[in-house]
Amino acid sequence: MNHEIKEEYLATLNNLELKEARRLIHFLAGYAMVVGGEENVMEMILKEVSEIKEKGY
């Protein structure tokens, strides 16, 4: 992987505003639904959110 792209990627993610993060989540979920199936992606998201809340991230 290109090191410069990785640095820019991480810096971009670390500096997202809440509104931007929500939009990105919707975009990525929509893309994943096309690739991996809508129900699978919804289940994955629900599981991940549950774990995040449980661990207090």
N, CA, C and O atoms as a Tripos MOL2 file, in Angstrom:
@<TRIPOS>MOLECULE
protein
  228   227    57     0     0
PROTEIN
NO_CHARGES

@<TRIPOS>ATOM
      1 N           0.8470   -1.1820    0.0000 N.3       1 MET1
      2 CA          0.0000    0.0000    0.0000 C.3       1 MET1
      3 C           0.8900    1.2420    0.0000 C.2       1 MET1
      4 O           1.9300    1.2720    0.6580 O.2       1 MET1
      5 N           0.4770    2.2470   -0.7310 N.am      2 ASN2
      6 CA          1.1980    3.5060   -0.7920 C.3       2 ASN2
      7 C           1.1840    4.1690    0.5840 C.2       2 ASN2
      8 O           0.1170    4.4250    1.1420 O.2       2 ASN2
      9 N           2.3670    4.4450    1.1270 N.am      3 HIS3
     10 CA          2.5010    5.0080    2.4760 C.3       3 HIS3
     11 C           1.8420    6.3880    2.5940 C.2       3 HIS3
     12 O           1.2100    6.6860    3.6070 O.2       3 HIS3
     13 N           1.9850    7.2190    1.5760 N.am      4 GLU4
     14 CA          1.3940    8.5640    1.6150 C.3       4 GLU4
     15 C          -0.1310    8.5010    1.6480 C.2       4 GLU4
     16 O          -0.7740    9.2620    2.3710 O.2       4 GLU4
     17 N          -0.6990    7.6020    0.8710 N.am      5 ILE5
     18 CA         -2.1580    7.4420    0.8580 C.3       5 ILE5
     19 C          -2.6330    6.9510    2.2190 C.2       5 ILE5
     20 O          -3.6440    7.4260    2.7360 O.2       5 ILE5
     21 N          -1.9050    5.9990    2.8000 N.am      6 LYS6
     22 CA         -2.2870    5.4730    4.1160 C.3       6 LYS6
     23 C          -2.2590    6.5800    5.1690 C.2       6 LYS6
     24 O          -3.1750    6.6730    5.9870 O.2       6 LYS6
     25 N          -1.2310    7.4110    5.1610 N.am      7 GLU7
     26 CA         -1.1400    8.5240    6.1180 C.3       7 GLU7
     27 C          -2.2940    9.4970    5.9370 C.2       7 GLU7
     28 O          -2.9060    9.9260    6.9140 O.2       7 GLU7
     29 N          -2.5940    9.8460    4.6910 N.am      8 GLU8
     30 CA         -3.6960   10.7680    4.4170 C.3       8 GLU8
     31 C          -5.0280   10.1570    4.8420 C.2       8 GLU8
     32 O          -5.8800   10.8410    5.4090 O.2       8 GLU8
     33 N          -5.1990    8.8770    4.5670 N.am      9 TYR9
     34 CA         -6.4130    8.1440    4.9460 C.3       9 TYR9
     35 C          -6.6230    8.1920    6.4590 C.2       9 TYR9
     36 O          -7.7060    8.5400    6.9280 O.2       9 TYR9
     37 N          -5.5910    7.8460    7.2150 N.am     10 LEU10
     38 CA         -5.7040    7.8410    8.6740 C.3      10 LEU10
     39 C          -5.9390    9.2420    9.2270 C.2      10 LEU10
     40 O          -6.7450    9.4200   10.1410 O.2      10 LEU10
     41 N          -5.2490   10.2270    8.6880 N.am     11 ALA11
     42 CA         -5.4370   11.6040    9.1390 C.3      11 ALA11
     43 C          -6.8530   12.0820    8.8450 C.2      11 ALA11
     44 O          -7.4630   12.7740    9.6600 O.2      11 ALA11
     45 N          -7.3680   11.7150    7.6880 N.am     12 THR12
     46 CA         -8.7270   12.1060    7.3070 C.3      12 THR12
     47 C          -9.7430   11.4820    8.2470 C.2      12 THR12
     48 O         -10.6360   12.1740    8.7370 O.2      12 THR12
     49 N          -9.6230   10.1900    8.5040 N.am     13 LEU13
     50 CA        -10.5650    9.5150    9.4040 C.3      13 LEU13
     51 C         -10.5000   10.0810   10.8160 C.2      13 LEU13
     52 O         -11.5290   10.2380   11.4740 O.2      13 LEU13
     53 N          -9.3020   10.3850   11.2760 N.am     14 ASN14
     54 CA         -9.1390   10.9050   12.6390 C.3      14 ASN14
     55 C          -9.6650   12.3220   12.8080 C.2      14 ASN14
     56 O          -9.8560   12.7750   13.9370 O.2      14 ASN14
     57 N          -9.9010   13.0220   11.7210 N.am     15 ASN15
     58 CA        -10.3480   14.4110   11.8050 C.3      15 ASN15
     59 C         -11.7740   14.6230   11.3160 C.2      15 ASN15
     60 O         -12.1750   15.7610   11.0730 O.2      15 ASN15
     61 N         -12.5440   13.5520   11.1680 N.am     16 LEU16
     62 CA        -13.9230   13.6900   10.7050 C.3      16 LEU16
     63 C         -14.8100   14.3170   11.7730 C.2      16 LEU16
     64 O         -14.6940   14.0070   12.9590 O.2      16 LEU16
     65 N         -15.6830   15.1910   11.3380 N.am     17 GLU17
     66 CA        -16.7370   15.7130   12.2030 C.3      17 GLU17
     67 C         -17.8180   14.6410   12.2950 C.2      17 GLU17
     68 O         -17.8730   13.7470   11.4500 O.2      17 GLU17
     69 N         -18.6710   14.7180   13.3040 N.am     18 LEU18
     70 CA        -19.7210   13.7240   13.5000 C.3      18 LEU18
     71 C         -20.6090   13.5940   12.2680 C.2      18 LEU18
     72 O         -20.9270   12.4830   11.8460 O.2      18 LEU18
     73 N         -21.0070   14.7170   11.6930 N.am     19 LYS19
     74 CA        -21.8680   14.7120   10.5070 C.3      19 LYS19
     75 C         -21.1810   14.0060    9.3330 C.2      19 LYS19
     76 O         -21.8090   13.2370    8.6060 O.2      19 LYS19
     77 N         -19.8980   14.2760    9.1630 N.am     20 GLU20
     78 CA        -19.1300   13.6470    8.0870 C.3      20 GLU20
     79 C         -18.9890   12.1420    8.3290 C.2      20 GLU20
     80 O         -19.0790   11.3470    7.3930 O.2      20 GLU20
     81 N         -18.7700   11.7610    9.5790 N.am     21 ALA21
     82 CA        -18.6260   10.3440    9.9220 C.3      21 ALA21
     83 C         -19.9200    9.5870    9.6460 C.2      21 ALA21
     84 O         -19.8900    8.4740    9.1210 O.2      21 ALA21
     85 N         -21.0470   10.1840    9.9970 N.am     22 ARG22
     86 CA        -22.3340    9.5330    9.7360 C.3      22 ARG22
     87 C         -22.5600    9.3430    8.2440 C.2      22 ARG22
     88 O         -23.0190    8.2870    7.8090 O.2      22 ARG22
     89 N         -22.2380   10.3660    7.4620 N.am     23 ARG23
     90 CA        -22.4130   10.2570    6.0090 C.3      23 ARG23
     91 C         -21.5020    9.1750    5.4330 C.2      23 ARG23
     92 O         -21.9110    8.4140    4.5560 O.2      23 ARG23
     93 N         -20.2770    9.1110    5.9260 N.am     24 LEU24
     94 CA        -19.3330    8.0910    5.4680 C.3      24 LEU24
     95 C         -19.8320    6.6910    5.8230 C.2      24 LEU24
     96 O         -19.7260    5.7720    5.0110 O.2      24 LEU24
     97 N         -20.3710    6.5250    7.0210 N.am     25 ILE25
     98 CA        -20.9120    5.2250    7.4310 C.3      25 ILE25
     99 C         -22.0310    4.7990    6.4920 C.2      25 ILE25
    100 O         -22.0710    3.6490    6.0550 O.2      25 ILE25
    101 N         -22.9420    5.7160    6.1780 N.am     26 HIS26
    102 CA        -24.0470    5.3920    5.2670 C.3      26 HIS26
    103 C         -23.5270    5.0210    3.8770 C.2      26 HIS26
    104 O         -24.0170    4.0780    3.2550 O.2      26 HIS26
    105 N         -22.5370    5.7650    3.3980 N.am     27 PHE27
    106 CA        -21.9520    5.4810    2.0900 C.3      27 PHE27
    107 C         -21.3220    4.0910    2.0650 C.2      27 PHE27
    108 O         -21.5900    3.2970    1.1620 O.2      27 PHE27
    109 N         -20.4830    3.8010    3.0590 N.am     28 LEU28
    110 CA        -19.7950    2.5130    3.0980 C.3      28 LEU28
    111 C         -20.7650    1.3540    3.3060 C.2      28 LEU28
    112 O         -20.5890    0.2830    2.7260 O.2      28 LEU28
    113 N         -21.7820    1.5640    4.1260 N.am     29 ALA29
    114 CA        -22.7820    0.5140    4.3380 C.3      29 ALA29
    115 C         -23.5360    0.2400    3.0420 C.2      29 ALA29
    116 O         -23.7920   -0.9160    2.7060 O.2      29 ALA29
    117 N         -23.8870    1.2820    2.3210 N.am     30 GLY30
    118 CA        -24.5740    1.1090    1.0420 C.3      30 GLY30
    119 C         -23.7230    0.3390    0.0500 C.2      30 GLY30
    120 O         -24.2150   -0.5480   -0.6470 O.2      30 GLY30
    121 N         -22.4550    0.6790   -0.0090 N.am     31 TYR31
    122 CA        -21.5320   -0.0360   -0.8920 C.3      31 TYR31
    123 C         -21.4240   -1.5020   -0.4760 C.2      31 TYR31
    124 O         -21.4860   -2.3970   -1.3180 O.2      31 TYR31
    125 N         -21.2640   -1.7400    0.8110 N.am     32 ALA32
    126 CA        -21.1270   -3.1080    1.3150 C.3      32 ALA32
    127 C         -22.3860   -3.9210    1.0530 C.2      32 ALA32
    128 O         -22.3080   -5.1220    0.7960 O.2      32 ALA32
    129 N         -23.5460   -3.2750    1.1180 N.am     33 MET33
    130 CA        -24.8050   -3.9810    0.8720 C.3      33 MET33
    131 C         -24.8810   -4.4970   -0.5610 C.2      33 MET33
    132 O         -25.4140   -5.5770   -0.8150 O.2      33 MET33
    133 N         -24.3490   -3.7210   -1.4840 N.am     34 VAL34
    134 CA        -24.3330   -4.1450   -2.8890 C.3      34 VAL34
    135 C         -23.4030   -5.3470   -3.0520 C.2      34 VAL34
    136 O         -23.7160   -6.2930   -3.7750 O.2      34 VAL34
    137 N         -22.2700   -5.2980   -2.3800 N.am     35 VAL35
    138 CA        -21.2590   -6.3450   -2.5120 C.3      35 VAL35
    139 C         -21.5900   -7.5830   -1.6740 C.2      35 VAL35
    140 O         -21.4530   -8.7120   -2.1460 O.2      35 VAL35
    141 N         -22.0260   -7.3650   -0.4280 N.am     36 GLY36
    142 CA        -22.1580   -8.4880    0.4940 C.3      36 GLY36
    143 C         -23.5610   -8.8670    0.8980 C.2      36 GLY36
    144 O         -23.7470   -9.8000    1.6790 O.2      36 GLY36
    145 N         -24.5350   -8.1780    0.3940 N.am     37 GLY37
    146 CA        -25.9090   -8.4940    0.7600 C.3      37 GLY37
    147 C         -26.4100   -7.6140    1.8850 C.2      37 GLY37
    148 O         -25.7520   -7.4580    2.9130 O.2      37 GLY37
    149 N         -27.5750   -7.0460    1.6780 N.am     38 GLU38
    150 CA        -28.1460   -6.0660    2.5990 C.3      38 GLU38
    151 C         -28.2930   -6.6040    4.0210 C.2      38 GLU38
    152 O         -27.8690   -5.9520    4.9760 O.2      38 GLU38
    153 N         -28.8800   -7.7720    4.1680 N.am     39 GLU39
    154 CA        -29.1360   -8.3110    5.5100 C.3      39 GLU39
    155 C         -27.8340   -8.6130    6.2510 C.2      39 GLU39
    156 O         -27.7290   -8.3460    7.4480 O.2      39 GLU39
    157 N         -26.8510   -9.1630    5.5560 N.am     40 ASN40
    158 CA        -25.5570   -9.4580    6.1830 C.3      40 ASN40
    159 C         -24.9020   -8.1970    6.7190 C.2      40 ASN40
    160 O         -24.3590   -8.1970    7.8240 O.2      40 ASN40
    161 N         -24.9500   -7.1320    5.9470 N.am     41 VAL41
    162 CA        -24.3230   -5.8780    6.3520 C.3      41 VAL41
    163 C         -25.0600   -5.2760    7.5410 C.2      41 VAL41
    164 O         -24.4270   -4.7860    8.4770 O.2      41 VAL41
    165 N         -26.3840   -5.3070    7.5150 N.am     42 MET42
    166 CA        -27.1560   -4.7700    8.6410 C.3      42 MET42
    167 C         -26.8300   -5.5240    9.9260 C.2      42 MET42
    168 O         -26.6520   -4.9120   10.9790 O.2      42 MET42
    169 N         -26.7510   -6.8570    9.8400 N.am     43 GLU43
    170 CA        -26.4050   -7.6600   11.0170 C.3      43 GLU43
    171 C         -25.0040   -7.3260   11.5180 C.2      43 GLU43
    172 O         -24.7860   -7.2180   12.7240 O.2      43 GLU43
    173 N         -24.0610   -7.1640   10.6040 N.am     44 MET44
    174 CA        -22.6950   -6.8360   10.9720 C.3      44 MET44
    175 C         -22.6310   -5.4840   11.6800 C.2      44 MET44
    176 O         -21.9420   -5.3400   12.6900 O.2      44 MET44
    177 N         -23.3480   -4.4960   11.1510 N.am     45 ILE45
    178 CA        -23.3580   -3.1610   11.7430 C.3      45 ILE45
    179 C         -23.9820   -3.2050   13.1330 C.2      45 ILE45
    180 O         -23.4400   -2.6180   14.0700 O.2      45 ILE45
    181 N         -25.1100   -3.8890   13.2790 N.am     46 LEU46
    182 CA        -25.7570   -3.9920   14.5870 C.3      46 LEU46
    183 C         -24.8370   -4.6580   15.6100 C.2      46 LEU46
    184 O         -24.7630   -4.2190   16.7580 O.2      46 LEU46
    185 N         -24.1440   -5.7090   15.2000 N.am     47 LYS47
    186 CA        -23.2150   -6.4010   16.0970 C.3      47 LYS47
    187 C         -22.0750   -5.4780   16.5110 C.2      47 LYS47
    188 O         -21.7200   -5.4130   17.6880 O.2      47 LYS47
    189 N         -21.5060   -4.7700   15.5530 N.am     48 GLU48
    190 CA        -20.3760   -3.8820   15.8390 C.3      48 GLU48
    191 C         -20.7930   -2.7410   16.7600 C.2      48 GLU48
    192 O         -20.0660   -2.4100   17.6970 O.2      48 GLU48
    193 N         -21.9440   -2.1380   16.5090 N.am     49 VAL49
    194 CA        -22.4290   -1.0450   17.3570 C.3      49 VAL49
    195 C         -22.6600   -1.5500   18.7770 C.2      49 VAL49
    196 O         -22.3300   -0.8630   19.7440 O.2      49 VAL49
    197 N         -23.2190   -2.7330   18.9030 N.am     50 SER50
    198 CA        -23.4420   -3.3260   20.2180 C.3      50 SER50
    199 C         -22.1210   -3.5030   20.9670 C.2      50 SER50
    200 O         -22.0300   -3.1880   22.1540 O.2      50 SER50
    201 N         -21.1080   -4.0030   20.2790 N.am     51 GLU51
    202 CA        -19.7930   -4.1820   20.8950 C.3      51 GLU51
    203 C         -19.1670   -2.8500   21.2780 C.2      51 GLU51
    204 O         -18.5520   -2.7350   22.3370 O.2      51 GLU51
    205 N         -19.3170   -1.8580   20.4360 N.am     52 ILE52
    206 CA        -18.7710   -0.5290   20.7260 C.3      52 ILE52
    207 C         -19.4120    0.0330   21.9880 C.2      52 ILE52
    208 O         -18.7150    0.5470   22.8630 O.2      52 ILE52
    209 N         -20.7290   -0.0610   22.0850 N.am     53 LYS53
    210 CA        -21.4380    0.4460   23.2640 C.3      53 LYS53
    211 C         -21.0470   -0.3380   24.5120 C.2      53 LYS53
    212 O         -20.8680    0.2420   25.5830 O.2      53 LYS53
    213 N         -20.9170   -1.6420   24.3760 N.am     54 GLU54
    214 CA        -20.5630   -2.4980   25.5040 C.3      54 GLU54
    215 C         -19.1720   -2.1660   26.0460 C.2      54 GLU54
    216 O         -18.9570   -2.1350   27.2570 O.2      54 GLU54
    217 N         -18.2380   -1.9190   25.1350 N.am     55 LYS55
    218 CA        -16.8600   -1.6340   25.5390 C.3      55 LYS55
    219 C         -16.6350   -0.1620   25.8630 C.2      55 LYS55
    220 O         -15.5990    0.2020   26.4190 O.2      55 LYS55
    221 N         -17.6040    0.6850   25.5160 N.am     56 GLY56
    222 CA        -17.5100    2.0980   25.8550 C.3      56 GLY56
    223 C         -16.5680    2.9160   24.9980 C.2      56 GLY56
    224 O         -15.9760    3.8830   25.4770 O.2      56 GLY56
    225 N         -16.4210    2.5440   23.7400 N.am     57 TYR57
    226 CA        -15.5450    3.3140   22.8360 C.3      57 TYR57
    227 C         -16.1450    4.6350   22.4980 C.2      57 TYR57
    228 O         -15.5490    5.4120   21.7520 O.2      57 TYR57
@<TRIPOS>BOND
     1     1     2 1
     2     2     3 1
     3     3     4 2
     4     3     5 am
     5     5     6 1
     6     6     7 1
     7     7     8 2
     8     7     9 am
     9     9    10 1
    10    10    11 1
    11    11    12 2
    12    11    13 am
    13    13    14 1
    14    14    15 1
    15    15    16 2
    16    15    17 am
    17    17    18 1
    18    18    19 1
    19    19    20 2
    20    19    21 am
    21    21    22 1
    22    22    23 1
    23    23    24 2
    24    23    25 am
    25    25    26 1
    26    26    27 1
    27    27    28 2
    28    27    29 am
    29    29    30 1
    30    30    31 1
    31    31    32 2
    32    31    33 am
    33    33    34 1
    34    34    35 1
    35    35    36 2
    36    35    37 am
    37    37    38 1
    38    38    39 1
    39    39    40 2
    40    39    41 am
    41    41    42 1
    42    42    43 1
    43    43    44 2
    44    43    45 am
    45    45    46 1
    46    46    47 1
    47    47    48 2
    48    47    49 am
    49    49    50 1
    50    50    51 1
    51    51    52 2
    52    51    53 am
    53    53    54 1
    54    54    55 1
    55    55    56 2
    56    55    57 am
    57    57    58 1
    58    58    59 1
    59    59    60 2
    60    59    61 am
    61    61    62 1
    62    62    63 1
    63    63    64 2
    64    63    65 am
    65    65    66 1
    66    66    67 1
    67    67    68 2
    68    67    69 am
    69    69    70 1
    70    70    71 1
    71    71    72 2
    72    71    73 am
    73    73    74 1
    74    74    75 1
    75    75    76 2
    76    75    77 am
    77    77    78 1
    78    78    79 1
    79    79    80 2
    80    79    81 am
    81    81    82 1
    82    82    83 1
    83    83    84 2
    84    83    85 am
    85    85    86 1
    86    86    87 1
    87    87    88 2
    88    87    89 am
    89    89    90 1
    90    90    91 1
    91    91    92 2
    92    91    93 am
    93    93    94 1
    94    94    95 1
    95    95    96 2
    96    95    97 am
    97    97    98 1
    98    98    99 1
    99    99   100 2
   100    99   101 am
   101   101   102 1
   102   102   103 1
   103   103   104 2
   104   103   105 am
   105   105   106 1
   106   106   107 1
   107   107   108 2
   108   107   109 am
   109   109   110 1
   110   110   111 1
   111   111   112 2
   112   111   113 am
   113   113   114 1
   114   114   115 1
   115   115   116 2
   116   115   117 am
   117   117   118 1
   118   118   119 1
   119   119   120 2
   120   119   121 am
   121   121   122 1
   122   122   123 1
   123   123   124 2
   124   123   125 am
   125   125   126 1
   126   126   127 1
   127   127   128 2
   128   127   129 am
   129   129   130 1
   130   130   131 1
   131   131   132 2
   132   131   133 am
   133   133   134 1
   134   134   135 1
   135   135   136 2
   136   135   137 am
   137   137   138 1
   138   138   139 1
   139   139   140 2
   140   139   141 am
   141   141   142 1
   142   142   143 1
   143   143   144 2
   144   143   145 am
   145   145   146 1
   146   146   147 1
   147   147   148 2
   148   147   149 am
   149   149   150 1
   150   150   151 1
   151   151   152 2
   152   151   153 am
   153   153   154 1
   154   154   155 1
   155   155   156 2
   156   155   157 am
   157   157   158 1
   158   158   159 1
   159   159   160 2
   160   159   161 am
   161   161   162 1
   162   162   163 1
   163   163   164 2
   164   163   165 am
   165   165   166 1
   166   166   167 1
   167   167   168 2
   168   167   169 am
   169   169   170 1
   170   170   171 1
   171   171   172 2
   172   171   173 am
   173   173   174 1
   174   174   175 1
   175   175   176 2
   176   175   177 am
   177   177   178 1
   178   178   179 1
   179   179   180 2
   180   179   181 am
   181   181   182 1
   182   182   183 1
   183   183   184 2
   184   183   185 am
   185   185   186 1
   186   186   187 1
   187   187   188 2
   188   187   189 am
   189   189   190 1
   190   190   191 1
   191   191   192 2
   192   191   193 am
   193   193   194 1
   194   194   195 1
   195   195   196 2
   196   195   197 am
   197   197   198 1
   198   198   199 1
   199   199   200 2
   200   199   201 am
   201   201   202 1
   202   202   203 1
   203   203   204 2
   204   203   205 am
   205   205   206 1
   206   206   207 1
   207   207   208 2
   208   207   209 am
   209   209   210 1
   210   210   211 1
   211   211   212 2
   212   211   213 am
   213   213   214 1
   214   214   215 1
   215   215   216 2
   216   215   217 am
   217   217   218 1
   218   218   219 1
   219   219   220 2
   220   219   221 am
   221   221   222 1
   222   222   223 1
   223   223   224 2
   224   223   225 am
   225   225   226 1
   226   226   227 1
   227   227   228 2
@<TRIPOS>SUBSTRUCTURE
     1 MET1         2 RESIDUE 1 A MET
     2 ASN2         6 RESIDUE 1 A ASN
     3 HIS3        10 RESIDUE 1 A HIS
     4 GLU4        14 RESIDUE 1 A GLU
     5 ILE5        18 RESIDUE 1 A ILE
     6 LYS6        22 RESIDUE 1 A LYS
     7 GLU7        26 RESIDUE 1 A GLU
     8 GLU8        30 RESIDUE 1 A GLU
     9 TYR9        34 RESIDUE 1 A TYR
    10 LEU10       38 RESIDUE 1 A LEU
    11 ALA11       42 RESIDUE 1 A ALA
    12 THR12       46 RESIDUE 1 A THR
    13 LEU13       50 RESIDUE 1 A LEU
    14 ASN14       54 RESIDUE 1 A ASN
    15 ASN15       58 RESIDUE 1 A ASN
    16 LEU16       62 RESIDUE 1 A LEU
    17 GLU17       66 RESIDUE 1 A GLU
    18 LEU18       70 RESIDUE 1 A LEU
    19 LYS19       74 RESIDUE 1 A LYS
    20 GLU20       78 RESIDUE 1 A GLU
    21 ALA21       82 RESIDUE 1 A ALA
    22 ARG22       86 RESIDUE 1 A ARG
    23 ARG23       90 RESIDUE 1 A ARG
    24 LEU24       94 RESIDUE 1 A LEU
    25 ILE25       98 RESIDUE 1 A ILE
    26 HIS26      102 RESIDUE 1 A HIS
    27 PHE27      106 RESIDUE 1 A PHE
    28 LEU28      110 RESIDUE 1 A LEU
    29 ALA29      114 RESIDUE 1 A ALA
    30 GLY30      118 RESIDUE 1 A GLY
    31 TYR31      122 RESIDUE 1 A TYR
    32 ALA32      126 RESIDUE 1 A ALA
    33 MET33      130 RESIDUE 1 A MET
    34 VAL34      134 RESIDUE 1 A VAL
    35 VAL35      138 RESIDUE 1 A VAL
    36 GLY36      142 RESIDUE 1 A GLY
    37 GLY37      146 RESIDUE 1 A GLY
    38 GLU38      150 RESIDUE 1 A GLU
    39 GLU39      154 RESIDUE 1 A GLU
    40 ASN40      158 RESIDUE 1 A ASN
    41 VAL41      162 RESIDUE 1 A VAL
    42 MET42      166 RESIDUE 1 A MET
    43 GLU43      170 RESIDUE 1 A GLU
    44 MET44      174 RESIDUE 1 A MET
    45 ILE45      178 RESIDUE 1 A ILE
    46 LEU46      182 RESIDUE 1 A LEU
    47 LYS47      186 RESIDUE 1 A LYS
    48 GLU48      190 RESIDUE 1 A GLU
    49 VAL49      194 RESIDUE 1 A VAL
    50 SER50      198 RESIDUE 1 A SER
    51 GLU51      202 RESIDUE 1 A GLU
    52 ILE52      206 RESIDUE 1 A ILE
    53 LYS53      210 RESIDUE 1 A LYS
    54 GLU54      214 RESIDUE 1 A GLU
    55 LYS55      218 RESIDUE 1 A LYS
    56 GLY56      222 RESIDUE 1 A GLY
    57 TYR57      226 RESIDUE 1 A TYR
